[in-house]
Amino acid sequence: MYINNIKKTGKMRVPAVAYASDKLFSLMEQDKTLEQLKNIATMPGIVKHALAMPDAHQGYGFPIGGVAAFDLEEGVVSPGGVGFDISCGVEYIKTDIPINELEKNRQQLLDSLAKHVPAGLGSSCDVLEKDALEEVLFQGAKYSVRQGFLKKKELKYFDDDGCIDIDEDHVSDRAKKRGKNQLGSLGSGNHFCEVQYVDKIFDQKTADLSGLSEGKVGIMIHCGSRGLGHQVATDYIKKMENEIKYDDLVDRELVWAPLESQTGQEYLCAMHQAVNYAYANRSFMYHHIKEAFEEVFDNSADALGIGLVRDISHNIARIEKHKIDDRVEKVCVHRKGATFLRDTLPAIIPGSMGTASYLLSKGKNAEELSFSSTAHGAGRVMSRTKAKKTLNQEKITEELNKKNISVHCESRFGFVEEAPEVYKDIEEVIKVSCGLGLTGKVARLKPVLCLKG
């Protein structure tokens, strides 16, 4: 059920698997998702299988929703398996504010969030002390703790405790220049800051551990490493294209470097520095959000019960231990638009600005089926170009108003490009993930206010 096996053919070194219902699989067949999945299976040192999560759709190199693990000695690392928005991820913040209390202040809160959280193309936030960017790249969210933006005990809610240890600096000056004034900003595209409420709890025990209650307000942030991460990807794609002579590369978007090579190690380092930047970026926005709530509700963040529940990165390659052919081995797992599932903390799966989002627990089959991975959201079903040509801003606004959802968007085109109808059915994605035993439902979240770039 929901397992679509693709046998080894041609240059494929391992089989491929798409986890999808008939409905979602038919959507994968309409673009290059399955072709890209088979291309991944040709890469040197790949182990076990190449995977597409239920929300998978065509991307750069890997499909978005692609997962693959590589042997540390014979395997490779590929920027196309991570993405340009390195460590694009999601953060969920709880509060003790009842939804009816928010209704009294909804427009004031949306305006305050728009004031405190810089959003939009090229948005910036001049918060860094002089020459402090290098510290961010090495310290990640720990830098935010030093600045008083984050409590030390909240680091445990981040993957990697908010910081991947780095020994050397391999981020270019150009990437640093692009990232210096963007720390603490949301950006544009599908990035958002959304005020939600807990609509339904399915797993009370897990919800209690995270401090969640039905009817209470929460906030979800979706963003990544901004221009810095994009430049890191650009730099190393070019470097790999120039340095490595490929004998059987099936797709130029899948350029790679051997994991043990100098270029491979330098990319891993620079990419992890961008991950640290993204952890810090989301934690800075967490601070901005607390300021907005304090301003509107005239109380401290602690008194309002505002606290971090989870921060995840869904564009990353990292060294992890997984069971491969009955042995536990260290491998380099690439997740491109895919969520890493931890044993004790919920995963965050956003929908769209007009639909529900979910908090999920790790399921019993996650390690065996997907290297402990699941979808990262609903997944696009309509291109930005088509959305701008076919969708109407006024009609989208009317439909959102019917659901009592208010949106502040810096760009009219950005608003249309992110309309609910450009995404797959989040309920179908969750049904597949839970049906496979990758995840279990913890809570359903409904949107109230949305800030977009």
C-alpha positions as a printed Julia matrix, in Angstrom:
453×3 Matrix{Float64}:
   0.0    0.0     0.0
   1.4    3.36   -1.09
   4.74   1.76   -2.1
   5.54   2.23   -5.79
   8.65   0.24   -6.67
  10.77   1.17   -9.67
  13.11  -1.63  -10.74
  16.76  -1.13  -11.61
  17.2   -0.41  -15.29
  19.98   1.08  -17.4
  22.63   2.78  -15.24
  20.65   2.55  -12.0
  22.8    1.09   -9.19
  19.86   0.58   -6.81
  16.08   0.42   -7.19
  13.9    3.48   -6.59
  10.73   3.82   -4.54
   8.01   6.47   -4.6
   5.82   6.57   -1.5
   2.49   7.81   -2.81
  -1.19   7.06   -3.22
  -2.53   6.56   -6.72
  -3.58  10.21   -6.75
  -0.18  11.52   -5.69
   1.73   9.08   -7.93
  -0.24  10.25  -10.97
   0.89  13.81  -10.19
   4.51  12.63  -10.04
   4.07  11.13  -13.49
   3.06  14.53  -14.9
   6.46  16.14  -14.39
  10.05  14.82  -14.17
   9.83  13.55  -10.58
  10.2    9.86  -11.44
  12.88  10.52  -14.07
  14.87  12.49  -11.51
  14.35   9.72   -8.96
  15.82   7.15  -11.36
  18.72   9.51  -12.07
  19.56   9.62   -8.35
  19.78   5.82   -8.38
  22.7    6.03  -10.85
  24.94   8.04   -8.53
  28.17   6.48   -7.2
  28.03   4.9    -3.76
  24.27   5.17   -3.29
  22.97   2.55   -0.86
  19.73   0.59   -0.58
  17.36   2.74   -2.7
  16.48   6.21   -3.99
  13.3    7.58   -2.44
  10.52  10.04   -3.23
   8.34  11.2    -0.34
   4.54  11.62   -0.76
   4.83  15.34   -1.59
   7.53  14.88   -4.24
   7.62  17.03   -7.35
  10.2   18.11   -9.93
  13.18  20.05   -8.6
  16.79  20.86   -9.49
  18.71  17.58   -9.71
  16.82  15.72   -7.0
  13.06  15.98   -7.02
  11.82  18.08   -4.11
  10.86  15.34   -1.7
  13.89  13.21   -2.66
  15.96  11.19   -0.16
  19.14   9.18   -0.75
  21.99   7.81    1.39
  25.6    7.38    0.25
  28.46   5.22    1.46
  31.17   7.32    3.11
  34.05   5.69    1.19
  32.57   5.18   -2.26
  29.77   7.73   -2.18
  29.37  11.33   -3.23
  27.83  14.59   -2.07
  25.73  16.66   -4.47
  24.42  20.25   -4.16
  21.45  19.13   -6.27
  20.54  16.75   -3.45
  20.4   19.59   -0.93
  19.08  22.53   -2.92
  19.9   26.19   -3.31
  18.03  27.21   -0.16
  20.29  25.25    2.16
  18.58  24.36    5.44
  15.25  25.71    4.36
  13.21  24.54    7.31
  10.28  25.04    9.63
   9.98  26.2    13.22
   6.93  25.85   15.45
   6.3   28.05   18.46
   3.57  27.45   21.06
   1.65  29.94   23.19
  -0.93  29.73   25.99
  -3.14  32.3    24.24
  -6.68  31.02   23.49
  -7.81  31.55   19.91
 -10.73  33.75   21.03
  -8.24  36.15   22.66
  -6.34  36.43   19.4
  -9.53  37.25   17.5
  -9.78  40.5    19.44
  -6.32  41.55   18.22
  -5.94  39.84   14.84
  -5.3   42.86   12.59
  -3.11  44.55   15.19
  -1.04  41.37   15.51
  -0.68  40.92   11.74
   0.47  44.53   11.43
   2.94  44.08   14.3
   4.39  40.9    12.79
   4.82  42.7     9.46
   6.69  45.45   11.32
   8.97  43.17   13.35
   9.68  40.37   10.83
  11.29  41.67    7.59
   9.72  39.88    4.62
   9.88  40.05    0.84
  12.44  39.77   -1.94
  15.79  41.11   -0.73
  14.43  41.77    2.76
  17.12  42.59    5.3
  17.54  42.98    9.03
  20.65  44.76   10.24
  21.07  42.9    13.54
  24.63  41.59   13.34
  27.42  43.18   15.28
  30.46  44.17   13.23
  32.34  41.12   11.89
  29.94  38.76   13.7
  28.85  36.76   10.63
  31.74  34.3    11.01
  30.57  33.61   14.56
  27.08  32.81   13.26
  28.48  30.42   10.65
  30.38  28.52   13.35
  27.89  28.81   16.23
  24.45  28.68   14.63
  21.6   29.1    17.12
  24.15  29.18   19.95
  24.98  32.67   18.76
  21.33  33.59   19.35
  21.64  32.3    22.9
  24.61  34.61   23.43
  22.57  37.54   22.14
  19.67  36.76   24.47
  17.35  35.89   21.58
  17.02  32.23   22.56
  17.12  30.32   25.86
  19.94  27.8    26.14
  17.48  25.04   27.06
  15.67  25.62   23.75
  18.66  24.42   21.7
  17.5   20.83   22.22
  14.47  21.5    20.02
  16.72  22.09   16.98
  18.26  19.36   14.87
  21.98  19.2    15.73
  21.16  21.19   18.91
  21.14  24.26   16.69
  24.76  24.01   15.58
  26.81  21.64   13.4
  30.44  21.64   14.54
  32.69  23.15   11.87
  36.51  23.13   11.84
  37.2   25.34    8.84
  35.63  28.2     6.88
  34.76  27.41    3.25
  32.05  30.02    2.59
  33.03  32.55   -0.09
  33.25  36.27    0.56
  30.45  36.8    -1.94
  28.17  34.44   -0.03
  28.98  36.22    3.22
  28.25  39.59    1.66
  24.84  38.34    0.51
  24.01  36.94    3.94
  25.34  39.61    6.3
  22.28  41.88    6.37
  19.66  39.16    5.84
  19.92  37.37    9.18
  16.53  37.55   10.89
  14.53  38.05    7.68
  11.9   35.88    6.04
  12.59  36.38    2.35
  10.05  35.61   -0.39
   8.67  32.7    -2.4
   7.07  29.98   -0.31
   8.5   31.33    2.94
   6.03  32.48    5.55
   5.27  33.34    9.15
   1.85  31.95   10.02
  -0.24  32.35   13.17
  -2.31  29.2    13.71
  -4.27  27.45   16.42
  -4.29  23.83   17.55
  -7.48  22.52   15.97
  -7.26  18.88   17.07
  -4.91  16.7    19.12
  -4.56  13.05   18.1
  -1.74  11.97   20.43
  -2.31  13.55   23.84
   0.86  12.14   25.44
   3.18  13.6    22.77
   1.2   16.84   22.7
   1.54  17.2    26.46
   5.31  16.76   26.22
   5.38  19.64   23.73
   3.05  21.85   25.78
   0.25  21.79   23.21
  -3.45  22.24   23.96
  -6.46  22.39   21.68
  -7.65  25.92   20.96
  -4.3   27.54   21.78
  -2.45  29.8    19.37
   0.85  28.81   17.76
   3.22  30.28   15.19
   4.98  28.55   12.29
   8.0   29.96   10.46
   9.23  28.63    7.11
  12.52  29.99    5.77
  16.17  29.08    5.23
  19.66  30.45    4.66
  18.64  33.3     2.34
  21.21  34.61   -0.17
  24.14  33.07    1.68
  22.95  29.51    1.16
  22.02  30.17   -2.46
  25.51  31.47   -3.13
  27.16  28.49   -1.42
  25.22  26.15   -3.72
  26.09  28.24   -6.79
  29.78  28.37   -5.86
  30.16  24.62   -5.4
  28.09  23.58   -8.41
  30.46  25.67  -10.51
  33.51  24.3    -8.69
  32.45  20.7    -9.22
  31.63  21.32  -12.89
  35.11  22.8   -13.43
  37.13  20.27  -11.42
  35.54  16.88  -11.96
  35.48  14.91  -15.2
  32.33  12.8   -15.19
  32.19   9.6   -17.22
  28.51   8.78  -16.93
  26.67  11.75  -15.44
  23.03  11.36  -16.51
  21.97  14.89  -15.51
  24.18  18.01  -15.27
  22.05  19.15  -12.33
  23.39  16.18  -10.37
  27.06  17.23  -10.36
  28.79  15.67   -7.39
  32.12  15.33   -5.63
  33.41  12.19   -3.88
  32.74  12.45   -0.16
  36.39  11.73    0.61
  37.71  14.37   -1.81
  38.85  17.84   -0.82
  36.06  19.46   -2.82
  33.48  17.14   -1.27
  34.67  17.93    2.23
  34.79  21.67    1.5
  31.22  21.63    0.2
  30.01  19.67    3.24
  31.68  22.23    5.48
  30.31  25.28    3.62
  26.85  23.72    3.41
  26.86  23.04    7.15
  27.94  26.62    7.78
  24.87  27.68    5.81
  22.8   25.32    7.97
  24.14  27.09   11.05
  23.18  30.42    9.48
  19.64  29.14    8.9
  19.31  27.92   12.49
  20.36  31.37   13.67
  18.06  33.04   11.14
  14.95  31.24   12.4
  15.92  31.83   16.03
  16.32  35.56   15.35
  12.82  35.59   13.83
  11.54  33.73   16.89
  12.83  36.7    18.92
  11.12  39.19   16.56
   7.85  37.28   16.87
   8.01  37.37   20.66
   8.48  41.14   20.43
   5.38  41.44   18.24
   3.24  39.4    20.64
   4.52  41.31   23.65
   3.63  44.57   21.93
   0.08  43.52   21.03
  -0.84  41.6    24.2
   1.03  43.96   26.54
   2.67  41.13   28.44
   5.96  39.24   28.5
   6.6   36.27   26.22
   6.99  34.03   29.29
   3.67  35.19   30.73
   2.02  34.47   27.37
   3.45  30.94   27.4
   5.47  31.5    24.25
   8.04  28.77   23.77
   9.85  26.81   21.09
   8.48  23.38   20.22
  10.63  22.32   17.26
  12.98  23.57   14.54
  13.77  21.32   11.58
  15.83  21.59    8.42
  14.48  19.89    5.3
  17.23  20.79    2.77
  20.42  19.2     4.05
  23.02  16.42    3.73
  24.44  15.08    6.98
  26.35  12.08    8.28
  23.97   9.76   10.14
  23.81   6.16   11.35
  21.23   3.94    9.66
  20.53   0.23    9.25
  21.79  -0.92    5.85
  21.47  -4.64    5.0
  21.14  -5.68    8.66
  24.12  -3.56    9.74
  24.19  -0.12   11.29
  26.45   2.08    9.17
  27.39   5.71    8.87
  26.1    7.19    5.61
  25.63  10.64    4.13
  21.88  11.19    3.87
  20.66  13.8     1.38
  17.2   15.22    2.1
  15.9   17.63   -0.51
  12.52  18.85    0.7
  12.22  16.0     3.18
  11.88  15.98    6.96
  14.16  14.1     9.36
  12.15  12.24   12.0
  13.47  12.19   15.57
  12.39   9.72   18.25
  11.23  12.21   20.87
  10.3   15.44   19.07
   7.46  16.1    16.6
   8.06  16.78   12.92
   6.41  19.82   11.33
   4.56  19.4     8.03
   3.09  22.69    6.72
   0.17  22.81    4.33
  -0.62  26.08    2.56
  -1.95  29.44    3.74
  -5.48  28.15    3.28
  -5.17  24.62    4.65
  -4.16  22.74    7.76
  -0.62  21.9     8.86
   0.41  18.95   11.03
   2.74  17.94   13.81
   3.73  14.29   13.43
   5.6   11.72   15.5
   8.13   9.23   14.17
   6.43   6.0    13.06
   7.54   2.41   13.58
   8.52   1.89    9.92
  10.4    5.15    9.35
  13.91   3.79    9.8
  13.34   0.72    7.62
  11.49   2.48    4.8
  12.93   5.98    4.55
  16.1    6.53    6.6
  13.74   8.14    9.17
  12.34  10.67    6.69
   8.95  11.91    5.55
   7.4   14.69    3.46
   8.23  18.33    4.15
   4.85  19.8     3.2
   2.06  19.53    0.67
   4.31  19.89   -2.39
   3.58  22.09   -5.39
   1.24  20.94   -8.13
   1.21  24.17  -10.18
   4.17  26.23  -11.39
   4.58  29.85  -10.37
   4.25  30.91  -14.0
   0.97  29.07  -14.47
  -0.35  30.41  -11.16
   0.28  34.01  -12.22
  -1.41  33.38  -15.57
  -4.48  31.53  -14.35
  -5.3   32.57  -10.77
  -7.09  35.69   -9.61
  -5.92  37.6    -6.52
  -9.39  38.85   -5.59
 -10.9   35.38   -5.79
  -8.11  33.89   -3.67
  -8.64  36.63   -1.06
 -12.39  36.01   -1.07
 -11.9   32.29   -0.45
  -9.44  32.94    2.38
 -11.82  35.45    3.95
 -14.53  32.8     4.01
 -12.16  30.71    6.15
 -11.4   33.73    8.37
  -7.75  33.79    7.23
  -6.02  37.17    6.91
  -2.86  37.55    4.81
  -0.22  40.28    4.62
   1.92  39.81    1.52
   4.65  42.14    0.28
   4.09  41.13   -3.35
   0.87  40.64   -5.34
   2.57  38.05   -7.53
   3.99  36.33   -4.46
   0.48  36.06   -3.05
  -0.93  34.47   -6.21
   2.05  32.12   -6.61
   1.39  30.72   -3.14
  -2.38  30.31   -3.38
  -3.74  27.15   -1.71
  -4.66  25.6    -5.08
  -1.03  25.5    -6.26
  -0.33  22.83   -3.64
  -1.24  19.17   -3.35
  -3.81  17.98   -0.85
  -2.05  18.02    2.53
  -4.57  15.5     3.89
  -3.58  13.03    1.15
   0.12  13.51    1.93
  -0.47  12.94    5.66
  -2.65   9.9     4.93
   0.18   8.27    2.97
   2.86   9.13    5.52
   0.81   7.75    8.41
  -0.51   4.82    6.4
   3.04   3.67    5.68
   4.0    3.94    9.34
   6.53   6.68    8.62
   4.68   8.96   11.02
   1.78   9.23   13.44
  -0.52  12.22   13.89
   0.12  14.42   16.91
  -1.85  17.6    16.16
  -3.65  19.43   13.36
  -3.07  23.18   13.08
  -5.38  25.63   11.33
  -4.2   29.02    9.92
  -5.5   32.39   11.12
  -2.94  35.01   10.02
  -0.21  34.7     7.41
   2.76  36.95    6.66
   4.41  36.32    3.29
   7.18  37.96    1.28
